[in-house]
Amino acid sequence: MRKITNIAELRAALDSYRAAGKTLGLVPTMGYLHEGHISLVRRSVSENDATVVSIFVNPTQFRPEEDLDSYPRDLDRDLGLLSEVGADVVFCPCPDSMYATDYSTYVDEYKLAAGLCGASRPGHFRGVCTVVLKLFNLTGPQRAYFGEKDYQQLQVIRRMVRDLDVPVDIVSCPIVREADGVAMSSRNVYLSPGERVSAQRLSQGLRMAQEAVAQGERSCSALTGMVRHYLEADPGVVIDYVEIKDPNTLDDVVSLDGEVRMLLAARVGKTRLIDNALLIPKEVL
């Protein structure tokens, strides 16, 4: 496994793979890896001749009041994990190599990025799209792997790739959860033991919605109201949003007549958490 910090060295290394006719998979991360990230790497290793993992805490997707400086980092541990699962190249640039001091070009997706986390974190998806397109340009992968926990991000990137004719297949991978049901996230490390108990309400609320759908509930307002009530019963949970969307367009849905996606975000202590789940009426199973 090669650790590369220099863009020119990265391009040279990947050109050698392409010259040998090898397929490339890319797993973009911000590091502090957990089993969710590692599941993406395993998938890429199984489907490509070579796998590139990027580790870069991207400053353009953080708002001034967010946790850019305190975001958890442990590069040595990350490198050990990636070596164990068979990554070929780890690209870990510094911000100065990714963004010139007078950098002034950004990529915006306006429709899918407008609501949900885009409403709560203005400019976030502009930063995400910009850095992901840069990584695509730098690595030229056949496939890129993203987790479904960041579901809105996944759909925004799919739309960007479609609209800008980027020659890469976006591969979505299932959410990986802790034993207590909490979706794996690097930010889970911020949670105190008491906050961790409160955090379980997010996945529990989603399961309640799935059970209600299985029992015949089809009203989206009833489902979101039920989950809101459950989350609000814990004073340690401060809701950002609980919404049901079309899984492809992220448009609002009034009543279930097919698969939909329930998405929610909440702050537990100082930690902002997101989660989501498919809701599938039994008549379409």
CORDAUR-V543557 format. One record per pair of residues at least 12 apart in sequence whose ideal C-beta (glycine too) atoms are under 6 Angstrom apart, sorted by the first residue. I is the first residue (numbers start at 1). GAP is how many residues later the second one is. Records with the same first field share a line. If there is no record, write none. Layout:
I: GAP, GAP
This chain:
1: 82, 86
2: 87
3: 87
4: 87
5: 87, 88
7: 90
10: 81
14: 125
17: 33
22: 27, 28
23: 25, 26, 119
24: 26, 117, 118
25: 19, 23, 26, 116, 118
26: 26, 113, 115, 118
27: 13, 14, 17, 26, 118
28: 26, 107
29: 26
30: 27
31: 24, 42, 47
32: 40, 41, 42, 154
33: 45, 48
34: 150
35: 141, 149
36: 111, 140, 148
38: 47
39: 134, 137
40: 105, 133
41: 44, 46
42: 43
43: 102, 130
44: 101
45: 41
50: 38
51: 36, 37
52: 37, 87
53: 29, 34, 37
54: 37, 81
55: 23, 37
56: 37
57: 14
58: 69, 73
59: 36
60: 67, 70
61: 63, 66, 67
72: 114, 117
106: 20, 24
107: 22, 23, 26
108: 18
109: 20, 47, 50, 51
112: 43, 44, 47, 138
113: 12, 43
116: 36, 147
117: 35
120: 120
125: 31
128: 25
129: 31
132: 25
136: 30, 32
141: 27
143: 26, 28
144: 24, 26
145: 26, 28
147: 26
148: 24, 26, 27
149: 26, 34
151: 125
154: 18
155: 95
158: 12
180: 20
181: 19, 22
182: 17, 18
183: 92
187: 84
190: 81
191: 80
195: 73, 74
198: 36, 38, 39, 70
199: 69, 74
201: 30, 33, 36
202: 71, 73
203: 72
205: 22, 25, 26
206: 71
209: 14, 18, 53, 70
213: 66
218: 37, 38
220: 24, 33, 34
224: 18
227: 15
228: 14
236: 32
237: 29, 31
238: 29
239: 27
240: 25, 26
241: 24
242: 22
243: 20
244: 16, 18
245: 16
247: 12, 14
256: 25
258: 26
259: 19, 21
260: 19
261: 15, 17
262: 15, 17
263: 13
